[in-house]
Amino acid sequence: MKIKLEKDKAPFKAPIQIYTEGAVVKNPYSGDSIKLNALELSIYDTIKGCEWTRDWENVRRGIDWFIKFNPKAYMVLLD
């Protein structure tokens, strides 16, 4: 299923809470880190929660969003 990704909108089926501030996120495996803005951090945290609950469709939506709009963060945190 192909979905339309928008830069300023979370890609998930249901609404998510959007943080008011971003943060630096560290990859627990590589030790590399990158600064994410509030929307990016909200999407990243949602991806991690969806991994925990095995919601692979929303994991894929979030990963696809990062690949399109912040490929560097995707490579540091999710690849």
N, C-alpha and C positions, 0 to 999 in steps of 0.2 A: 504494500500500500504506500503510495507516494503522498506525502503531506507537504504543504507549502510552509517553508520556514521563513520567519520574519525576525529581523535583527533585534528589535526592541520588544519581543514577545516570547514568553516561554513556550516551548514546543509540545507541551503535554496535553492530554485529553482534558484533564481536570485543572482548575486553577490551582496555583501554588502560592505560598506566601513569598513575597519579594522582600528581601532584606533592604534596609535603608543605607547600609554601608557595605563596601567590599572588604576583602582581606587577602593576605598572602596565604596560599595553600601549598602545603608540602606533600610531595609524593612519598608515601611511606616506604616504598620499595627502592626508589632511586636516590631519594634525598633531595632531588631538585624541587625548586619552589617557583611559584609565579603569582603575581598579583591579579586578582579577579575583581571586577566591579560588582556592584550589588546584584544585578541580574545574573551575571555569570556565576557568582557564588551560590545564588538560589538554585540555579539549574544544576550546578555541580552537586550540591547537597541532595537534591531530588534524585539525581542519577544514583548516588551512593545508597540512598534509602530504597530505591527501586531494585538495586542489586540485592540488597538484604532480603527483600520480600519476593524476589525472583519475578519481578514485573519486567520481563525482557523487552516488551514492546516500548515501554516508556524509557528504558535504558537506551534503546536504539534511537529513539527520537532525540533524547538529550545529546547523545554522542554525535549524531548527524548535525545537530545545531552547532556544537563546538567545531566540528570539522569545517563547516561553512563560514562561521563568523569569528572564530578564534582558533585557527589551526595550531598556533604555537602552544596555547594552553592545552589543547587536545593531546599534542605530542608529549608535553611534560606530565600531565596528570592522568590521562585516560588510555593512551596507546599501550 
